[in-house]
Amino acid sequence: MGKHERQLIEEAERIIVKLLSSQKLSGSDKKNHWFKHAVFLAKRIKRDFPKITLAYHLGNRYNNTGDILVISKGKKFFIEIKMSDTKLGIGTKANISQDALTENYLFMGKTKSWSRFRQGKNHDKWVNDYLSQFERYPREISKIANPTTQKEEKARYLRKLAKKGNKKAKSILDDIQKKDKKEKIEYLTHLSNQKQQKKIVKGFFILITLGIHRKEELENLIKKDNFFQEIQNLFVYYGNSYKGKIIIRRENVGKRIKKILKRYSDFKIIFPKGLTHCKIAGVRGKVFKPLLQIVFHWKNIAQGIKTPCLNIFDLTDRPI
């Protein structure tokens, strides 16, 4: 999510707080892209919490869960807001930092991050070597001084040619993808041989399931001993557009996580052989139940080229 879009979302969250507190809206509030979503979300929250004595926007603080705190009938409730212009679009649970597993100490000792592992494999060099097999790049690309920018523009150019049926361009991109896949599998094998910090794996699972994805939030909350007390009363409200209507859905995340934690005694990362993902699984005796799938991915241009990240998918049974 871009900085401008995040700003609009935060302004919409403040609009919800104003509506919950019966405060006057400004002209700019009504021009916000998410204004209609905010109105419908506020109506639903008021219906669910009929006696709100306080509504407070928590904003960019990284020491708490949720976007909005409400006090209703003397009890504190934390509310996370999710807004989308599509119909109930919640397939990808999160898209997070490429090094999130090691940055948040899910493994003991000095486990190599994915970025450091790629450096050791001279990833950028071998990608450039493959791209250089194509000899007829436009002059404006060949003249680019910045090596990273030139690499990306070369890859974009080959992708464009490949879509038009150029076999050489397609072959080069396919070769990069194959080698990158092999490299990912090597890294996941490296991770599979590291000792895991089970308590932190459990905390990571909880935070991702709660919708807490930003680096600063994860780093702060994963170290917080009592954050689960907060999430006992955490609700996620989804506002989605469909055929001109705003559809509101509520999920009692605290209750759902509490059920999962009762069901499983432990949590562990498992590594399916020969694949570019790992999974966080709940452990019950000798049974391992996959709960989150963590895919090692490049989200721009093509695999191996630009913006490495982790795509996380929810494998738990989600109530509607």
C-alpha positions as CSV (number, residue, x, y, z in Angstrom):
1,M,0.0,0.0,0.0
2,G,1.4,3.4,-1.0
3,K,1.9,6.3,1.4
4,H,-0.9,8.4,-0.1
5,E,-3.4,5.4,0.0
6,R,-2.4,4.6,3.6
7,Q,-3.0,8.3,4.5
8,L,-6.5,8.2,3.0
9,I,-7.3,5.0,5.0
10,E,-6.1,6.6,8.2
11,E,-8.3,9.7,7.5
12,A,-11.2,7.4,6.9
13,E,-10.6,5.7,10.3
14,R,-10.7,9.2,11.9
15,I,-14.0,9.8,10.1
16,I,-15.4,6.6,11.7
17,V,-14.3,7.9,15.1
18,K,-16.0,11.2,14.5
19,L,-19.2,9.4,13.5
20,L,-19.1,7.2,16.6
21,S,-18.5,10.3,18.7
22,S,-21.2,12.4,16.9
23,Q,-18.6,15.0,15.9
24,K,-19.1,17.4,13.0
25,L,-17.5,16.3,9.7
26,S,-15.4,18.6,7.5
27,G,-15.7,19.1,3.8
28,S,-12.5,17.2,3.2
29,D,-13.9,14.3,5.2
30,K,-16.8,14.0,2.8
31,K,-14.4,14.0,-0.2
32,N,-12.3,11.1,1.1
33,H,-12.3,8.1,-1.3
34,W,-13.4,5.9,1.6
35,F,-16.1,8.2,3.0
36,K,-19.0,5.9,2.0
37,H,-17.2,2.9,3.5
38,A,-16.6,4.9,6.7
39,V,-20.3,5.8,7.1
40,F,-21.5,2.2,6.7
41,L,-18.8,0.9,9.0
42,A,-19.6,3.4,11.7
43,K,-23.3,2.4,11.4
44,R,-22.5,-1.3,11.9
45,I,-20.1,-0.6,14.8
46,K,-22.8,1.5,16.5
47,R,-25.2,-1.3,16.1
48,D,-22.8,-3.9,17.5
49,F,-21.7,-1.6,20.4
50,P,-24.9,0.4,21.3
51,K,-23.6,2.3,24.3
52,I,-20.2,3.8,23.2
53,T,-18.9,6.3,25.8
54,L,-15.5,6.7,24.1
55,A,-14.1,6.2,20.6
56,Y,-10.4,6.9,20.1
57,H,-8.2,6.5,17.0
58,L,-5.1,4.6,17.8
59,G,-3.3,5.6,14.6
60,N,0.3,4.7,13.8
61,R,1.2,3.5,17.3
62,Y,3.0,0.2,17.2
63,N,2.5,-0.9,20.8
64,N,-1.2,-1.9,20.4
65,T,-3.5,-4.0,18.3
66,G,-6.4,-2.4,16.3
67,D,-7.0,0.9,14.6
68,I,-9.8,2.2,16.9
69,L,-10.5,1.7,20.6
70,V,-14.1,1.9,21.8
71,I,-15.5,1.7,25.3
72,S,-18.9,0.3,25.4
73,K,-20.8,-0.6,28.7
74,G,-17.5,0.0,30.5
75,K,-15.5,-2.5,28.5
76,K,-12.6,-1.9,26.1
77,F,-12.8,-3.2,22.5
78,F,-10.2,-2.9,19.8
79,I,-11.4,-2.6,16.2
80,E,-9.3,-3.2,13.1
81,I,-10.6,-1.7,9.9
82,K,-10.2,-3.2,6.4
83,M,-11.6,-1.4,3.4
84,S,-11.5,-2.5,-0.2
85,D,-13.1,-1.5,-3.6
86,T,-13.6,-5.2,-4.4
87,K,-16.1,-7.9,-3.2
88,L,-14.9,-9.5,0.0
89,G,-11.3,-9.6,-1.2
90,I,-9.4,-11.3,1.6
91,G,-7.5,-14.1,-0.3
92,T,-3.9,-13.0,0.6
93,K,-3.7,-12.7,4.4
94,A,-0.6,-10.5,4.2
95,N,2.3,-9.3,2.0
96,I,5.2,-8.6,4.3
97,S,9.0,-8.0,4.4
98,Q,11.2,-10.5,2.7
99,D,13.2,-11.0,5.9
100,A,10.3,-11.1,8.3
101,L,11.0,-14.6,9.5
102,T,14.6,-13.8,10.6
103,E,14.0,-10.1,11.6
104,N,11.4,-11.3,14.1
105,Y,13.7,-14.1,15.5
106,L,11.5,-17.1,14.6
107,F,14.8,-19.0,14.5
108,M,17.5,-19.2,17.1
109,G,21.0,-17.9,16.6
110,K,22.3,-16.0,13.6
111,T,20.1,-17.5,10.9
112,K,20.7,-16.0,7.5
113,S,18.0,-13.7,6.1
114,W,16.7,-14.4,2.6
115,S,18.3,-11.1,1.4
116,R,21.7,-12.1,2.8
117,F,21.4,-15.6,1.4
118,R,20.8,-14.2,-2.1
119,Q,23.9,-11.9,-1.7
120,G,26.0,-15.0,-1.0
121,K,24.6,-16.5,-4.2
122,N,25.4,-13.4,-6.3
123,H,21.8,-13.2,-7.2
124,D,21.9,-9.8,-9.0
125,K,25.0,-10.8,-11.0
126,W,23.6,-14.0,-12.3
127,V,20.3,-12.3,-13.2
128,N,22.2,-9.7,-15.1
129,D,24.2,-12.4,-16.9
130,Y,21.0,-14.0,-18.1
131,L,19.5,-10.7,-19.2
132,S,22.7,-9.9,-21.1
133,Q,22.1,-12.9,-23.4
134,F,19.6,-10.7,-25.2
135,E,21.6,-8.3,-27.4
136,R,19.1,-5.9,-28.9
137,Y,17.9,-3.7,-26.1
138,P,16.7,-0.2,-27.1
139,R,19.4,2.5,-26.7
140,E,17.4,4.3,-23.9
141,I,17.8,1.1,-21.8
142,S,21.4,0.4,-22.7
143,K,22.3,4.0,-21.6
144,I,20.8,3.7,-18.1
145,A,23.7,4.2,-15.6
146,N,22.0,2.8,-12.5
147,P,22.6,-1.0,-12.7
148,T,19.4,-1.9,-10.7
149,T,17.2,0.4,-12.8
150,Q,18.8,-1.0,-16.0
151,K,18.2,-4.6,-14.8
152,E,14.5,-3.9,-14.1
153,E,14.0,-2.1,-17.5
154,K,15.7,-5.0,-19.3
155,A,13.4,-7.4,-17.6
156,R,10.3,-5.3,-18.4
157,Y,11.3,-5.1,-22.1
158,L,11.8,-8.9,-22.3
159,R,8.4,-9.4,-20.6
160,K,6.8,-7.2,-23.2
161,L,8.5,-9.1,-26.0
162,A,7.6,-12.5,-24.5
163,K,3.9,-11.6,-24.4
164,K,4.2,-10.9,-28.2
165,G,5.7,-14.4,-28.8
166,N,9.4,-13.7,-28.8
167,K,10.9,-17.1,-27.9
168,K,14.4,-15.7,-26.9
169,A,12.9,-13.3,-24.4
170,K,10.6,-15.9,-23.0
171,S,13.5,-18.4,-22.7
172,I,15.6,-15.9,-20.7
173,L,12.8,-15.1,-18.3
174,D,12.0,-18.8,-17.9
175,D,15.6,-19.6,-17.1
176,I,15.7,-16.8,-14.5
177,Q,12.5,-18.1,-12.9
178,K,13.9,-21.7,-12.8
179,K,17.2,-20.7,-11.2
180,D,15.4,-18.4,-8.7
181,K,13.1,-21.2,-7.8
182,K,16.1,-23.5,-7.1
183,E,17.7,-20.7,-5.0
184,K,14.5,-20.3,-3.0
185,I,14.3,-24.0,-2.3
186,E,18.0,-24.0,-1.2
187,Y,17.1,-21.1,1.2
188,L,14.1,-22.9,2.6
189,T,16.3,-26.0,3.1
190,H,18.7,-23.8,5.1
191,L,15.8,-22.5,7.3
192,S,14.5,-26.1,7.8
193,N,17.8,-27.0,9.5
194,Q,17.6,-24.1,12.0
195,K,16.2,-24.5,15.5
196,Q,12.9,-22.6,15.9
197,Q,11.7,-20.4,18.8
198,K,8.3,-21.9,19.3
199,K,6.9,-19.1,21.5
200,I,7.8,-16.5,18.8
201,V,6.4,-18.7,16.0
202,K,3.1,-18.8,18.0
203,G,3.2,-15.0,18.5
204,F,3.9,-14.5,14.8
205,F,1.0,-16.7,13.8
206,I,-1.3,-14.7,16.2
207,L,-0.2,-11.3,14.9
208,I,-0.5,-12.2,11.2
209,T,-3.9,-13.8,11.8
210,L,-4.9,-10.5,13.5
211,G,-4.0,-8.6,10.4
212,I,-0.9,-7.0,11.9
213,H,1.6,-7.0,9.0
214,R,3.7,-3.8,9.2
215,K,7.3,-4.3,10.1
216,E,7.3,-1.9,13.1
217,E,4.1,-3.4,14.5
218,L,5.4,-7.0,14.2
219,E,8.7,-6.1,15.8
220,N,7.1,-4.3,18.8
221,L,4.2,-6.6,19.5
222,I,6.0,-9.9,19.1
223,K,8.1,-9.0,22.1
224,K,5.1,-7.9,24.2
225,D,4.2,-10.5,26.8
226,N,0.6,-9.3,27.4
227,F,-0.6,-8.5,23.9
228,F,-3.0,-11.5,23.8
229,Q,-5.0,-9.8,26.6
230,E,-5.8,-7.0,24.2
231,I,-6.9,-9.3,21.4
232,Q,-9.4,-11.1,23.6
233,N,-11.7,-8.2,22.6
234,L,-10.4,-7.5,19.0
235,F,-12.8,-7.3,16.1
236,V,-12.0,-6.9,12.4
237,Y,-14.5,-5.0,10.3
238,Y,-14.4,-5.5,6.5
239,G,-15.9,-2.9,4.3
240,N,-16.1,-4.1,0.6
241,S,-17.8,-2.7,-2.5
242,Y,-20.0,-4.8,-4.7
243,K,-22.3,-3.6,-7.4
244,G,-22.5,-0.1,-6.0
245,K,-23.2,-1.3,-2.5
246,I,-21.0,-1.4,0.6
247,I,-21.0,-4.8,2.3
248,I,-19.9,-4.9,5.9
249,R,-18.7,-8.1,7.6
250,R,-17.4,-8.5,11.1
251,E,-15.0,-11.1,12.4
252,N,-14.4,-11.8,16.1
253,V,-10.7,-12.5,15.7
254,G,-10.0,-12.8,19.4
255,K,-12.5,-15.5,19.8
256,R,-11.3,-17.4,16.6
257,I,-7.7,-17.3,17.8
258,K,-8.7,-18.4,21.3
259,K,-10.3,-21.5,19.8
260,I,-7.2,-22.3,17.7
261,L,-4.9,-21.9,20.8
262,K,-7.1,-24.2,22.8
263,R,-7.0,-26.8,20.0
264,Y,-3.2,-26.9,19.5
265,S,-0.5,-27.3,22.2
266,D,2.3,-26.0,20.0
267,F,3.1,-24.2,16.7
268,K,5.9,-25.1,14.3
269,I,7.1,-24.0,10.8
270,I,7.1,-27.0,8.4
271,F,8.9,-27.2,5.1
272,P,7.3,-29.2,2.2
273,K,10.1,-30.7,0.1
274,G,10.9,-29.1,-3.2
275,L,8.4,-26.2,-2.9
276,T,9.0,-22.4,-2.5
277,H,6.9,-22.0,0.6
278,C,6.7,-23.1,4.2
279,K,3.8,-23.4,6.5
280,I,3.0,-22.5,10.1
281,A,1.2,-25.5,11.6
282,G,-0.6,-26.2,14.8
283,V,0.6,-29.3,16.6
284,R,-1.7,-31.6,18.5
285,G,0.1,-34.8,19.6
286,K,1.6,-36.2,16.4
287,V,-0.8,-34.3,14.1
288,F,0.3,-31.2,12.2
289,K,-2.5,-28.9,10.9
290,P,-1.3,-26.2,8.4
291,L,-2.7,-22.8,9.4
292,L,-0.7,-20.2,7.4
293,Q,1.2,-20.7,4.1
294,I,4.2,-18.4,3.6
295,V,5.3,-18.0,0.0
296,F,8.6,-16.6,-1.1
297,H,7.7,-14.3,-3.9
298,W,8.8,-11.4,-6.1
299,K,5.8,-9.1,-6.6
300,N,7.0,-6.9,-9.5
301,I,8.0,-7.6,-13.2
302,A,8.9,-11.3,-12.9
303,Q,10.2,-13.9,-10.4
304,G,13.8,-13.1,-9.4
305,I,13.7,-9.5,-10.6
306,K,12.2,-6.9,-8.3
307,T,10.6,-6.5,-4.8
308,P,11.1,-9.8,-2.9
309,C,8.4,-10.4,-0.3
310,L,6.6,-13.0,1.7
311,N,2.9,-13.7,0.6
312,I,1.0,-15.2,3.4
313,F,-2.3,-17.2,2.9
314,D,-4.7,-18.2,5.6
315,L,-5.4,-21.9,5.7
316,T,-7.7,-22.0,8.7
317,D,-11.4,-22.4,8.3
318,R,-12.8,-18.9,8.2
319,P,-16.3,-18.2,9.4
320,I,-18.4,-15.9,7.2
